[in-house]
Amino acid sequence: MSQDESYFAARDLSMRFGGIRAVEGVTFDVRKGEVFSIIGPNGAGKTTIFNMISRIYTPSGGSLHFAGQDITRIAPHRIAGLGIARTFQNIELFSHATLLQNLLIGRHAHSHVPILSQLAFLPSVRQAEIDHRRKAEEVIEFLGLQRYRDQLIANLPYGVRKVVELGRALCIEPKLLLLDEPSSGLNVEETEEMGFWIQDIQKDLGITIIMVEHDMKLVSAVSNRVLALNQGRILSMGTSAQVQSDPEVIRAYIGGAPEPAPEKEAAI
């Protein structure tokens, strides 16, 4: 796929920490509207790639492109304004604020009112606050969080907090959503529900998703394509079934080559 045809593109992406090569020569494209998953053993470089996309890290080499724009060295605080939102493996919410207040924090990328207008609380500021509240309420309704809207995050079950973090990312109105281990810490039922939310976000909201995930059942359920990494390099790319059946991927996960199928005994 050419860079012009892709919605997001990583080209020869590399990241070094001293003498350690966390990511080396990784190239991939993500089509608009798809769920693209990145898998691999611990230490494969998955989260490092996310940190480069969200500009927490500056790549040691290569480039990143989103919607036709080179974002390799764009300032981190501008990423949300471009339409890129992210969740984290470890929940990053304000525990002593309500669910609604946490979602409103996600609206910061759309706050463009001058500081003097805010201090005077001009009509434009009031209208902006109304618009932000309306968007947050839409996300609450979309994710079925109405019963929790005024509760403190600290009082919510872990599974609900994961959905709230997803909701805060949606409040940014992203074009590209980065999901870092969305099933981390969830039970089987909660993971299945998370899969439904991901599918709804893709199909109903039309948001392109890049997901890092360990749960292969979830990956298979929601992904259009999958990229497998090991030790910072690409092992395989394709559909979930293609990647999971790749001998190199199997070797990376279980530490050895797959055993051949037993031969059938000849009929006597």
N, C-alpha and C positions, 0 to 999 in steps of 0.2 A: 504494500500500500504506500503510495507517495505521501509526502508530508502535506500536500495540498488537499488530499482526500481525507486525511485524518482530522479528528477534532482535537485530540491531544496527542502529542508525539514526544518521545524521549529518544535522543540520538546519541549513541556511544557514551552513555552516562557513566561517570565514574566518581567514586568518593573514597578518599584515603584519609586515615587518621594516623599520622606519623608513618610508620612503615606497614600499617595494616590496610589492606585493600578490602573495604567493606562492600563496594560495588565496583565492577570492572566491565566496561564496554557493553552496557545494557541498552538495547534499542527495541522499542515497541511503539505501536500506534493504538489508539483507542478511537473507535467510531462513535459518532454522535448518537446518543440514545441507547447505548449498550451498557451491560454490566460486565466489566473486565476485572477478573480476579487474579491476584498475585499470591501464589502459595510457595511453600518451601519450609525446610526444617528451621529450627531456631538458629539465628545467626546467619541466615541466608542473604540478608540485605533488604528484606521487605520494608521494614519500618524506616530504614535509611532512605529508601526511594521516596516514601511518603514525606519524610522530613525535607528532602530536596524539593519536591513539588510544592509543598507549603512554605518553602523558603526559610525553614528553620536552619537548614544547612545550605551552603553554597557549593555546588558541585565542583569537584577537583578537575573534572573534564567533561566534555559533551555539552548538550544543550537540551532545553525544555521548551516546548511550544504549545500554546493553548489558543484555540480559535484564531489561528493565523498570526499570533503574536509571540515573539520570543520573550519568555518570562524567566530565563535562566538567572538573571541577576536583578530582577525587579525587587524593590523594597518589600520586606515581609508584610508590612502593614497595608500594602496595596492589594494583596492577594484576594482578600474577601471582596473588595470592590470590583475585582475582575469577574467575580462569580464563582469562586472556588471556595468551598467550605469543607471542614474536616471534623470527624469525631475521633476520639482517642480510645486506645485499648483500656486504659485506666480512666474512669469517669472523671471529667474535669468540669464539675458544676459547683455553684455556690451553695453550700449545704444549708446555710441559715437564711437563705432567700426562698421565696415561694417558687413554684413551678412557673407561674406566669412571669415573675420578675426575671427568672433565668432565660426565658424565651425572649423577653424584651431586650436583654443584653445582646442577643443574636441580631438585633436590628441595627447595631452600631454602624455597620457598613453603609446604611442608608440614611445616616444622620448628616445632613449637609447644611444645616441652619447655622449661620454665624453666631459666635459666642455672645456678642452683644444683644442679638435678638433673643437668644435663650435667656439671658439675664433679665431682659425686659418682659419676657414671656408674651411676645407679640402674637397676633392671630396666626401667623405662619407657623409659629412654634406649636401652638395649640393644635392646629390642623395636622402637623407632622406627628404629634403624639397620638392623635386619634387614628391616623393611618397605621402607625406602628402597632397600636393595640389591636386594631382590626386584623392585621396580618397574623399576629400572635394567636388570636382567637381562632383564625382559620386553621392554623397548624394544630392547635389543641383539638379542634373538631376532627380534622383529618386523621389524627393518630388516636382518637378515642380517649383523650386524657381529661375530659370535662370534670370528672369526679375528683381529680387531684389538683385542679388549677390553682387553688389558694392554699395548698398544703406546703409546708417547708420540705425542701429536698431531703433533709436529714431524716424525716419521718416516712419517707417512701421506700417501698421494697426495692431491692437492687435491680430487678428486671424492669420496673417502671422507670428507674433512673436512666437506664440505658436507652429507653424510648424517648425520655425527655432530652437527653443529649442529642439524639437524632433530630428531635423537634427544634432544638436551638440552632442546629446547622441548617435546617430547612427555612428558618426565619431569615437567613441571609439571602434567601431566594437564589440558591446556587444554580449554575449551569452545569458544574462539575462537582460531584460529591465524593469525597474521600472517606471511606469507611475502614477504620483501623480495628480489626478484630471485633466486629459487632456482636458476635456470639460469646465473647469472653465472659466467663462467670455465669452464663445462663444455663438453665436446665433444658431438657429436651423440648418441652412444650414451649418455653420462652424462645428458644432458638427457632423453632418452626414458625412462631408468630413473627419473629424478626424477619424471617424469609418472606413472609407475606407483605410486611411493610416495605421491604426492599423492592419487591415486584411492583407494588402499588406506586412507589416513588418513580420507578422507571416508566411504567406504562401510563399512569394517570397524570403525573407531573412532567413527564418527558425529560427527566434529569439523567445525564450521563453519570455513571458510577464506576469508580475504581475501588476495589475492595481487597484488603489484605485479610486472609482468613485461614484458620487451621481446620475448621470443621468441614470435611469434604462433602458431607451430606448437604450442608447449606450451600457450599460452592456449586455442587452439581445442580441444585434446585434453581438457582437464580442466575447463573453466569452464562453469558453468550460465548465468551472465550476465556481461557485460563493461561496464565504465564507461570511456569515453574522455575524457581531459582534455587541455586545451591552455591554457597561460598561466594556470593556476589555475582555469579554468572548465570546466564540463561541455560536451562536444561532442555526445556520443551515449551511449545506454545501451540494452542489449538482448542478444540472443544474439551470439556471436562473429561469426557470418556477417552479421548485421544491422549490427553496428558497423563491421566491416571494409569493408562496401560503402557506408557512409555517405559522401557526397561531402565533407562537412566534415572527416571523419577522414582521408580520402585527401589532402585539401589540406594538412592539418596535418603529415602525414608526408612528403609529397613536395614541398610548397611550391607547389602549383598545382592547378587543378581537373582532374579526370579527363578524359581525352580521350574524345569520343563514339565509339561503335563505327562503323566505316566502313560507308557505305551500300552495299548490293548493287547491282551494275549491272543494269539492266533487260535481260531476255532479248530478243534480236533475233529 
